[in-house]
């Protein structure tokens, strides 16, 4: 069964659009990883400095492999993100 992650990200005030743009390339790269079913960033229309990263992985093994790849990945430029964000994990069961 797939695993869904929802990560809420807060940008430094006024940097939401720049942070979202930085995630564009990362989304493309991560979507090429084995077992990645979704990796997209969405920006709030009410608070442009609030972004949500939606991830879906085929299984726990694919997510664990992604974590290893992430350790070697270059970080996003400093000064764009505030705090460490909030992460929610779910077992994904599509109903429709």
Contact map, one row per residue, 1 for C-alpha under 8 A:
111000000000000000000000000000000000000000000000000000000110000000000000000000000000000000111000
111100000000000000000000000000000000000000000000000000011111000000000000000000000000000000111000
111110000000000000000000000000000000000000000000000000011111001000000000000000000000000011110000
011111000000000000000000000000000000000000000000000001111000000000000000000000000000000011110000
001111100000000000000000000000000000000000000000000011110000000000000000000000000000001111000000
000111110000000000000000000000000000000000000000000111100000000000000000000000000000001110000000
000011111000000000000000000000000000000000000000000111000000000000000000000000000000111100000000
000001111100000000000000000000000000000000000000011110000000000000000000000000000000111000000000
000000111110000000000000000000000000000000000000011110000000000000000000000000001101110000000000
000000011111000100000000000000000000000000000000111000000000000000000000000000001110100000000000
000000001111111100100000000000000000000000000000111000000000000000000000000000011100000000000000
000000000111111100000000000000000000000000000000100000000000000000000000000000111100000000000000
000000000011111100000000000000000000000000000000100000000000000000000000000000000000000000000000
000000000011111110000000000000000000000000000001100000000000000000000000000000000000000000000000
000000000011111111100000000000000000000000000000100000000000000000000000000000011000000000000000
000000000111111111110000000000000000000000100001111000000000000000000000000000010000000000000000
000000000000011111111000000000000000000000000001100000000000000000000000000000000000000000000000
000000000000001111111100000000000000000000000000000000000000000000000000000000010000000000000000
000000000010001111111110000000000000000000000000000000000000000000000000000000011000000000000000
000000000000000111111111000000000000000011100000001000000000000000000000000000000000000000000000
000000000000000011111111100000000000000000000000000000000000000000000000000000000000000000000000
000000000000000001111111110000000000000000000000000000000000000000000000000100000000000000000000
000000000000000000111111111000000000000010000000000000000000000000000000000000000000000000000000
000000000000000000011111111100000000000010000000000000000000000000000000000000000000000000000000
000000000000000000001111111110000000000000000000000000000000000000000000000000000000000000000000
000000000000000000000111111111000000000000000000000000000000000000000000000000000000000000000000
000000000000000000000011111111100000001110000000000000000000000000000000000000000000000000000000
000000000000000000000001111111110000000000000000000000000000000000000000000000000000000000000000
000000000000000000000000111111111000000000000000000000000000000000000000000000000000000000000000
000000000000000000000000011111111001001000000000000000000000000000000000000000000000000000000000
000000000000000000000000001111111001111000000000000000000000000000000000000000000000000000000000
000000000000000000000000000111111101000000000000000000000000000000000000000000000000000000000000
000000000000000000000000000011111111000000000000000000000000000001000000000000000000000000000000
000000000000000000000000000000011111000000000000000000000000010000000000000000000000000000000000
000000000000000000000000000000001111100000000000000000001110011000000000000000000000000000000000
000000000000000000000000000001111111111000000000000000111100011000000000000000000000000000000000
000000000000000000000000000000100011111000000000000000111100000000000000000000000000000000000000
000000000000000000000000000000100001111100000000000001111000000000000000000000000000000000000000
000000000000000000000000001001100001111110000000000011110000000000000000000000000000000000000000
000000000000000000000000001000000000011111000000000011100000000000000000000000000000000000000000
000000000000000000010011001000000000001111100000001111000000000000000000000000000000000000000000
000000000000000000010000000000000000000111110000001111000000000000000000000000000000000000000000
000000000000000100010000000000000000000011111011111100000000000000000000000000000000000000000000
000000000000000000000000000000000000000001111111111100000000000000000000000000000000000000000000
000000000000000000000000000000000000000000111111000000000000000000000000000000000000000000000000
000000000000000000000000000000000000000000011111000000000000000000000000000000000000000000000000
000000000000000000000000000000000000000000111111110000000000000000000000000000000000000000000000
000000000000010110000000000000000000000000111111111000000000000000000000000000000000000000000000
000000000111111110000000000000000000000000110011111000000000000000000000000000000000000000000000
000000011110000100000000000000000000000000110011111100000000000000000000000000000000000000000000
000000011110000100010000000000000000000011110001111110000000000000000000000000000000000000000000
000001111000000000000000000000000000000011110000011111000000000000000000000000000000000000000000
000011111000000000000000000000000000001111000000001111100000000000000000000000000000000000000000
000111100000000000000000000000000000011111000000000111110000000000000000000000000000000000000000
000111000000000000000000000000000001111100000000000011111000000000000000000000000000000000000000
011110000000000000000000000000000001111000000000000001111100000000000000000000000000000000010000
011100000000000000000000000000000011110000000000000000111111011000000000000000000000000000000000
111000000000000000000000000000000011100000000000000000011111011000000000000000000000000000000000
111000000000000000000000000000000010000000000000000000001111111000000000000000000000000000000000
011000000000000000000000000000000000000000000000000000001111111100000000000000000000000000000000
000000000000000000000000000000000000000000000000000000000011111110000000000000000000000000000000
000000000000000000000000000000000111000000000000000000001111111111000000000000000000000000000000
001000000000000000000000000000000011000000000000000000001111111111100000000000000000000000000000
000000000000000000000000000000000000000000000000000000000001111111110000000000000000000000000000
000000000000000000000000000000000000000000000000000000000000111111111000000000000000000000000000
000000000000000000000000000000001000000000000000000000000000011111111100000000000000000000000000
000000000000000000000000000000000000000000000000000000000000001111111110000000000000000000000000
000000000000000000000000000000000000000000000000000000000000000111111111000000000000000000000000
000000000000000000000000000000000000000000000000000000000000000011111111100000000000000000000000
000000000000000000000000000000000000000000000000000000000000000001111111100000000000000000000000
000000000000000000000000000000000000000000000000000000000000000000111111100000000000000000000000
000000000000000000000000000000000000000000000000000000000000000000011111110000000000000000000000
000000000000000000000000000000000000000000000000000000000000000000001111111000000000000000000000
000000000000000000000000000000000000000000000000000000000000000000000001111100000000000000000000
000000000000000000000000000000000000000000000000000000000000000000000000111110000000000000000000
000000000000000000000100000000000000000000000000000000000000000000000000011111000000000000000000
000000000000000000000000000000000000000000000000000000000000000000000000001111110000000000000000
000000000000000000000000000000000000000000000000000000000000000000000000000111111000000000000000
000000000001000000000000000000000000000000000000000000000000000000000000000011111100000000000000
000000000011001101100000000000000000000000000000000000000000000000000000000011111100000000000000
000000001111001000100000000000000000000000000000000000000000000000000000000001111111000000000000
000000001111000000000000000000000000000000000000000000000000000000000000000000111111100000000000
000000000100000000000000000000000000000000000000000000000000000000000000000000001111100000000000
000000001000000000000000000000000000000000000000000000000000000000000000000000001111110000000000
000000111100000000000000000000000000000000000000000000000000000000000000000000000111111000000000
000000111000000000000000000000000000000000000000000000000000000000000000000000000001111100000000
000011110000000000000000000000000000000000000000000000000000000000000000000000000000111110000000
000011100000000000000000000000000000000000000000000000000000000000000000000000000000011111000000
001111000000000000000000000000000000000000000000000000000000000000000000000000000000001111100000
001110000000000000000000000000000000000000000000000000000000000000000000000000000000000111110000
111100000000000000000000000000000000000000000000000000000000000000000000000000000000000011111000
111100000000000000000000000000000000000000000000000000010000000000000000000000000000000001111100
110000000000000000000000000000000000000000000000000000000000000000000000000000000000000000111110
000000000000000000000000000000000000000000000000000000000000000000000000000000000000000000011111
000000000000000000000000000000000000000000000000000000000000000000000000000000000000000000001111
000000000000000000000000000000000000000000000000000000000000000000000000000000000000000000000111
